[in-house]
Amino acid sequence: MSIFLEVLAQAEAKLNQMAQQMENIRWMAENGRYEAALEHALQLEYNSERLTLLTRALPGYTGNPLAKAHVDQAVKEAVPVEIGYTAEGWFSLRLPLLLPKKSQGSADYIRGCIYPAMRRFFQDKPPVRYPDCVLIFRHVYSRDRPERQWRDHDNLDVNIVSDIVALYTLPDDSPGVCNHFYCSAAGDKERTEVYVVPKDDFQKWLAVEKSMSGDGVALSKNCGIQSEKHM
């Protein structure tokens, strides 16, 4: 139980730090210092993710055997991950958040959202295999966010997402098997969309992307006839 209290104390300290950060950010915004407010807001975002990790781990330190199941259910409800196939037979995963920066984000946070969702999705079906494909990351930003605040693609932490998606859809994610493509777009809500598209279909995906709705394309649970040839 001493570990439980130690983690709880860490969470309390992080929460107090965030409260002070929010007061500072409010002062900066009220005084027109928006560039400084942005910098501190990004740090607040990072600390929020760290606090989430601490609180997510906390129930397990009680020793209750059901703690992990309850945490997994809470993550499922709080961060709904959409997984399925497009009408064209392309595998897709959709996160209701932007990926963190490499220097500020937490791979554990992303892993905790994606891996259980992928495990649930494939628990009653075999993994698919796209042997020659393009792994696409489409970063969707809110239309309210100025374009100058969009993040550079090479600064985003995509590795943990690639590894988990590859586990279920690719022989591996080496350059000989899979190319990567990154793009950004404006939408109704911020999110990250991942697509696994056969190389022969990549130009078709580019054409489809231009007309994607603000909510993203519809996904189905079954890959359909068109994608079976790539399995």
Secondary structure, DSSP 8 states (H G I E B T S, - for coil): -HHHHHHHHHHHHHHHHHHHHHHHHHHHHHTT-HHHHHHHHHHHHHHHHHHHHHHHHGGGGGT-TTHHHHHHHHHHHHS--EEEE-TTS-EEEEESS---BTTT--HHHHHHHHHHHHHHHTTTS-----SSEEEEEEEEEETTS-GGGS--GGGB--HHHHHHHHHHH-S---TTTEEEEEEEEEESS-EEEEEEEEGGGHHHHHHHHTT--TT----BSS-HHHHHTT-
